[in-house]
Amino acid sequence: MNPMAMNLTDGWTLGVILGLALVTLVTRCFFFLSSQPWQLPHWAQRGLQYAPIAALSAVVLPEVVMTQGQLITTWLDARVFATIAGAAYFFARKGQGQAVLGTIVTGMVVYLPLHIGLGW
C-alpha cells in the first residue's frame, strides 16, 4: 500500500475517533452545562416508567415464542407452559411481597421437568 495513502487513512481514523469522543463528551455533559435545575416533562417521566417493562418484553417474548429464528409450531414446548404458570402465579400474588421471585421459581419448577424429563 502507498505510504501516503496509509497516512491519510490514519488521519481520517484519528479524526473520526476524536469527533466521536467529542460528541460523546458533549452529549453526556449536556445536563451539567446549565446552572438551572432541569426536569423532564411529565409525559416523558410517565413514558420512562414503562421502559424497563418494554425492554424486558423485547428480550423475553422472542425467546418464548421462537426457536432458531422460527415461530414455534407445537404446544409441546416447555417454555409455553412455564410462561403460563409463571404469569398465573404473578397475577394471583400481585400486590404481595416476593411476587417476582415466586414467578421465576414457579416458571422454573414447571419448565425443568418438562424440558429435562420429557425433552420438550
C-alpha positions as CSV (number, residue, x, y, z in Angstrom):
1,M,0.0,0.0,0.0
2,N,1.1,3.5,-0.7
3,P,2.7,5.2,2.4
4,M,0.9,8.5,1.6
5,A,-2.5,6.7,1.5
6,M,-1.7,5.0,4.8
7,N,-1.0,8.3,6.5
8,L,-4.3,9.7,5.0
9,T,-6.2,6.8,6.3
10,D,-4.6,7.1,9.7
11,G,-5.5,10.8,9.8
12,W,-9.2,10.0,8.9
13,T,-9.3,7.3,11.6
14,L,-7.9,9.7,14.2
15,G,-10.3,12.4,13.1
16,V,-13.3,10.1,13.4
17,I,-12.2,8.9,16.8
18,L,-11.7,12.4,18.1
19,G,-15.0,13.5,16.6
20,L,-16.9,10.6,18.2
21,A,-15.2,11.3,21.6
22,L,-16.2,15.0,21.3
23,V,-19.8,14.1,20.5
24,T,-19.9,11.6,23.4
25,L,-18.4,14.2,25.8
26,V,-20.9,16.9,24.8
27,T,-24.0,14.7,25.0
28,R,-23.0,13.2,28.4
29,C,-22.1,16.6,29.9
30,F,-25.0,18.5,28.4
31,F,-27.0,18.4,31.6
32,F,-24.2,19.9,33.6
33,L,-23.8,22.9,31.4
34,S,-26.9,24.6,32.7
35,S,-26.9,26.3,36.1
36,Q,-30.7,25.9,36.5
37,P,-32.3,22.6,37.6
38,W,-33.6,20.6,34.6
39,Q,-36.6,18.3,34.6
40,L,-38.2,16.1,32.1
41,P,-41.8,17.0,31.1
42,H,-44.5,15.0,32.8
43,W,-45.3,13.0,29.7
44,A,-41.7,11.9,29.4
45,Q,-41.4,10.9,33.0
46,R,-44.6,8.8,32.6
47,G,-43.2,7.2,29.5
48,L,-39.9,6.3,31.2
49,Q,-41.8,4.3,33.8
50,Y,-42.7,1.8,31.0
51,A,-39.2,1.5,29.6
52,P,-38.0,-1.4,31.8
53,I,-41.1,-3.4,31.0
54,A,-40.8,-2.8,27.3
55,A,-37.1,-3.7,27.3
56,L,-37.8,-6.9,29.2
57,S,-40.6,-7.9,26.9
58,A,-38.5,-7.3,23.9
59,V,-35.9,-9.7,25.2
60,V,-38.1,-12.4,26.8
61,L,-41.0,-12.6,24.3
62,P,-39.0,-13.7,21.3
63,E,-37.2,-16.3,23.5
64,V,-40.6,-17.8,24.5
65,V,-42.3,-17.9,21.1
66,M,-39.4,-18.6,18.8
67,T,-36.8,-21.3,18.4
68,Q,-33.8,-21.0,16.0
69,G,-35.4,-17.9,14.4
70,Q,-38.7,-19.5,13.6
71,L,-42.1,-19.3,15.5
72,I,-42.8,-22.4,17.5
73,T,-45.3,-24.7,15.7
74,T,-46.3,-27.0,18.6
75,W,-47.7,-26.7,22.0
76,L,-45.2,-29.3,23.2
77,D,-42.8,-26.7,24.3
78,A,-41.8,-26.3,28.0
79,R,-41.3,-22.6,27.6
80,V,-45.0,-22.0,26.8
81,F,-46.2,-23.9,29.9
82,A,-43.6,-22.3,32.1
83,T,-44.7,-18.9,30.9
84,I,-48.3,-19.6,31.6
85,A,-47.6,-20.9,35.1
86,G,-45.4,-18.0,35.9
87,A,-47.9,-15.5,34.7
88,A,-50.7,-17.2,36.7
89,Y,-48.6,-17.1,39.8
90,F,-47.7,-13.5,39.3
91,F,-51.3,-12.3,38.8
92,A,-52.5,-14.5,41.7
93,R,-49.9,-12.9,44.1
94,K,-50.0,-9.3,42.7
95,G,-49.5,-6.8,45.4
96,Q,-47.8,-9.2,47.8
97,G,-44.2,-9.4,48.6
98,Q,-41.8,-11.7,46.7
99,A,-44.1,-11.9,43.6
100,V,-41.3,-11.6,41.2
101,L,-39.1,-14.2,42.8
102,G,-42.1,-16.6,43.1
103,T,-42.9,-16.0,39.4
104,I,-39.4,-17.1,38.5
105,V,-39.4,-20.1,40.8
106,T,-42.8,-21.2,39.5
107,G,-41.8,-20.9,35.9
108,M,-38.6,-22.9,36.5
109,V,-40.5,-25.6,38.5
110,V,-42.7,-26.2,35.5
111,Y,-40.0,-25.7,32.9
112,L,-37.3,-28.0,34.2
113,P,-39.3,-31.3,34.5
114,L,-40.9,-30.7,31.1
115,H,-37.6,-29.8,29.4
116,I,-35.3,-32.3,31.1
117,G,-37.7,-35.0,31.9
118,L,-39.9,-35.1,28.8
119,G,-37.4,-33.5,26.4
120,W,-39.7,-30.7,25.3
